[in-house]
Amino acid sequence: MITETNQLNEAKRILEKCLAETENPLHIAQECLYHREKRQSIDLVHDNPEKELIKEVDIIKRCQEKMRNTIDRANVQLG
């Protein structure tokens, strides 16, 4: 049981690190979208790169939510 607890603690630690590492890509994608909103007149279009950036932000946020839920479940099990 101690081995299982240690393994769960290690998995939780790794998952927390992975969650923290998703912040930078999310920030960059959101910043790119922000700069695209500053475009003017004929450059202000909703093109494929913008659609892909929106999808990327959505995917990162969903993955972060899943990681947070898994960390919460691990905390409950460890408690």
Secondary structure, DSSP 8 states (H G I E B T S, - for coil): -HHHHHHHHHHHHHHHHHHHHTHHHHHHHHHHHHHHHT--GGG----HHHHHHHHHHHHHHHHHHHHHHHHHHHHHHH-
